[in-house]
């Protein structure tokens, strides 16, 4: 039997992070095809830098 992951939440978070990235790409593709569907005409943040920086900033807080 394989050893259990000491931090299963970490792998779950990574999976959620990746799925968010895929979802964002699909939304971006959709908005490129239908530019009028942009939410309130607000500029989209470039993916993934703002979110990754925030994530990396809080990652040590989550670990410790």
ABEGO torsion letter per residue (X at the ends): XBBBBABAAAAAAAAAAAAAAAAAAAAAAAAAABAAABBGGBBBBBOAAAAAAAAAAAAAAAAX
